[in-house]
C-alpha cells in the first residue's frame, strides 16, 4: 500500500474470471477487492445470452415477480440450516436479532449457473451478514425454480465444466 499525496493508504485490485463460456451462455465475473482501514470484496457478474446477443439481468430469467419469494424462502432456509449447524456462522435473517434483517434478492442479483442447471446466488461482503461471512453463496436447485423460469432459460445447455480463467494480470489501482 502506498500513501498518495497525504490522502491515506489504499489499495484496489480488480480482476476477472470467465465463469461460463458455452454455446448458449456467457458469464463474466469481475472481482473487486478494496483495502483501506478495512477490506471489502464484491463481485459483478455480466451474462450474455449468446442466442440473442443480449445482456441478461437476474429478473429477466423469470416469468414474473414470484421468483423473489421462492429465492428468499430458499436462501433463508439455507442460512438458518447453516447457522444451526455451526455457531460461528451468522446471517441477518428475520429470525436472527443479532444484526440487520435480510431483506430480499434484488432484480439485478448476482448469480451464475452451475453446470447441472442449478443457480448460485452470490451476495457481497456485508450484504447479508457480518464481514467475517465473506461473500456468501447459496445454490438453488433447478427443480425449485424450473416452474418460474421463462421457457427460454429452462433448457440452457452447459456441455463442459465451468471454466475459471484469468487471461490478463489484475488491474491494480492505488489511492
C-alpha positions as CSV (number, residue, x, y, z in Angstrom):
1,X,0.0,0.0,0.0
2,X,1.1,3.4,-0.7
3,X,0.4,6.9,0.7
4,X,-0.9,9.1,-2.2
5,X,-0.3,12.8,-1.5
6,X,-1.4,12.6,2.1
7,X,-4.7,11.1,1.2
8,X,-4.1,8.0,3.3
9,X,-3.4,4.4,2.4
10,X,-5.5,2.4,0.0
11,X,-5.4,-0.5,-2.4
12,X,-7.8,-1.8,-5.0
13,X,-7.4,-5.0,-7.0
14,X,-9.7,-5.8,-10.0
15,X,-9.5,-9.0,-11.9
16,X,-12.0,-11.2,-13.8
17,X,-12.9,-14.8,-14.4
18,X,-14.8,-16.4,-17.2
19,X,-17.4,-18.4,-15.3
20,X,-19.3,-19.8,-18.3
21,X,-18.5,-19.8,-21.9
22,X,-20.9,-22.2,-23.6
23,X,-22.8,-22.4,-26.9
24,X,-25.8,-20.6,-25.4
25,X,-24.5,-18.6,-22.5
26,X,-21.5,-16.5,-21.4
27,X,-20.9,-15.2,-17.8
28,X,-18.0,-12.9,-16.9
29,X,-17.3,-12.3,-13.2
30,X,-15.5,-9.1,-12.1
31,X,-13.7,-9.5,-8.7
32,X,-13.1,-6.3,-6.8
33,X,-11.1,-6.0,-3.6
34,X,-10.7,-2.7,-1.8
35,X,-8.4,-2.2,1.2
36,X,-8.2,0.9,3.3
37,X,-8.7,0.8,7.1
38,X,-10.5,-2.5,6.5
39,X,-11.2,-4.6,3.4
40,X,-14.2,-5.1,1.2
41,X,-14.8,-7.6,-1.6
42,X,-17.6,-7.6,-4.1
43,X,-18.4,-9.2,-7.5
44,X,-20.1,-8.1,-10.6
45,X,-21.5,-10.7,-13.0
46,X,-22.3,-10.0,-16.6
47,X,-24.4,-12.5,-18.5
48,X,-24.9,-12.7,-22.3
49,X,-27.5,-15.0,-23.9
50,X,-25.5,-15.9,-27.0
51,X,-28.7,-16.9,-28.8
52,X,-29.9,-13.3,-28.7
53,X,-26.6,-11.4,-28.1
54,X,-28.3,-9.5,-25.2
55,X,-27.1,-8.9,-21.7
56,X,-29.4,-10.6,-19.2
57,X,-30.2,-9.5,-15.7
58,X,-31.5,-11.7,-12.9
59,X,-35.1,-10.6,-13.1
60,X,-35.2,-11.3,-16.8
61,X,-34.8,-15.1,-16.2
62,X,-38.3,-15.4,-14.6
63,X,-41.9,-15.2,-15.8
64,X,-43.0,-12.8,-13.1
65,X,-42.1,-11.5,-9.6
66,X,-42.9,-14.8,-7.8
67,X,-39.2,-15.6,-8.2
68,X,-38.4,-13.3,-5.2
69,X,-40.5,-15.2,-2.8
70,X,-39.1,-18.6,-4.0
71,X,-35.5,-17.4,-3.8
72,X,-35.9,-15.6,-0.4
73,X,-37.6,-18.6,1.2
74,X,-34.9,-21.0,0.0
75,X,-32.0,-18.7,0.9
76,X,-33.4,-18.0,4.4
77,X,-33.8,-21.8,4.8
78,X,-30.2,-22.4,3.9
79,X,-29.0,-19.6,6.1
80,X,-30.9,-21.0,9.1
81,X,-29.6,-24.5,8.4
82,X,-26.0,-23.2,8.3
83,X,-26.4,-21.2,11.5
84,X,-27.9,-24.2,13.3
85,X,-25.0,-26.5,12.1
86,X,-22.2,-24.1,13.1
87,X,-22.4,-21.4,15.8
88,X,-19.7,-19.4,14.1
89,X,-21.9,-18.7,11.1
90,X,-24.1,-15.7,11.3
91,X,-26.6,-14.2,8.8
92,X,-29.1,-11.4,9.1
93,X,-32.4,-13.1,8.9
94,X,-35.8,-12.1,10.3
95,X,-35.3,-14.9,12.9
96,X,-31.9,-13.6,14.0
97,X,-32.0,-10.5,16.2
98,X,-28.2,-10.0,16.2
99,X,-28.0,-7.8,13.2
100,X,-29.9,-6.3,10.3
101,X,-32.6,-8.2,8.6
102,X,-32.1,-10.0,5.3
103,X,-34.4,-8.0,3.1
104,X,-34.7,-9.6,-0.4
105,X,-33.0,-10.6,-3.6
106,X,-32.7,-7.7,-6.0
107,X,-33.8,-7.5,-9.6
108,X,-30.1,-7.5,-10.6
109,X,-29.0,-10.0,-8.1
110,X,-25.5,-11.5,-8.6
111,X,-25.8,-15.1,-9.8
112,X,-24.3,-17.7,-12.1
113,X,-25.4,-21.1,-13.4
114,X,-23.9,-24.4,-12.2
115,X,-23.2,-26.9,-14.9
116,X,-26.2,-29.1,-13.8
117,X,-28.6,-26.2,-14.2
118,X,-28.8,-25.1,-10.6
119,X,-28.5,-21.3,-10.0
120,X,-26.0,-19.9,-7.5
121,X,-27.0,-16.7,-5.7
122,X,-24.0,-14.6,-4.6
123,X,-24.0,-11.8,-2.1
124,X,-21.4,-9.2,-1.5
125,X,-19.4,-9.0,1.8
126,X,-21.6,-7.3,4.5
127,X,-24.8,-7.7,2.4
128,X,-26.5,-10.5,4.3
129,X,-24.2,-11.0,7.3
130,X,-21.1,-9.7,9.1
131,X,-17.9,-9.2,7.2
132,X,-16.5,-12.4,8.6
133,X,-19.0,-14.3,6.5
134,X,-17.2,-13.1,3.4
135,X,-19.2,-13.3,0.1
136,X,-21.9,-15.9,0.8
137,X,-23.2,-18.2,-2.0
138,X,-26.5,-20.2,-2.0
139,X,-27.3,-22.9,-4.5
140,X,-30.9,-23.0,-5.6
141,X,-31.7,-26.4,-7.2
142,X,-33.1,-26.2,-10.7
143,X,-36.1,-28.2,-9.6
144,X,-37.1,-25.3,-7.2
145,X,-37.0,-22.7,-10.0
146,X,-38.0,-24.6,-13.1
147,X,-41.7,-23.6,-12.8
148,X,-40.9,-19.9,-12.6
149,X,-38.2,-19.6,-15.3
150,X,-39.1,-18.3,-18.7
151,X,-39.1,-21.0,-21.3
152,X,-36.0,-19.6,-22.9
153,X,-33.9,-20.4,-19.8
154,X,-35.3,-23.8,-18.8
155,X,-33.2,-25.7,-21.2
156,X,-29.8,-24.0,-21.2
157,X,-27.1,-26.4,-22.0
158,X,-23.8,-26.4,-20.3
159,X,-21.7,-29.1,-22.1
160,X,-18.4,-28.6,-20.4
161,X,-17.3,-27.9,-16.9
162,X,-17.4,-24.3,-15.8
163,X,-14.1,-22.6,-16.5
164,X,-12.3,-20.1,-14.4
165,X,-9.7,-18.2,-16.5
166,X,-7.6,-15.2,-15.8
167,X,-6.4,-14.0,-19.2
168,X,-4.6,-10.9,-18.1
169,X,-2.8,-9.8,-14.9
170,X,-5.1,-8.0,-12.4
171,X,-5.5,-4.2,-12.8
172,X,-4.2,-2.6,-9.7
173,X,-5.2,0.9,-8.7
174,X,-3.8,2.7,-5.6
175,X,-5.5,5.6,-3.9
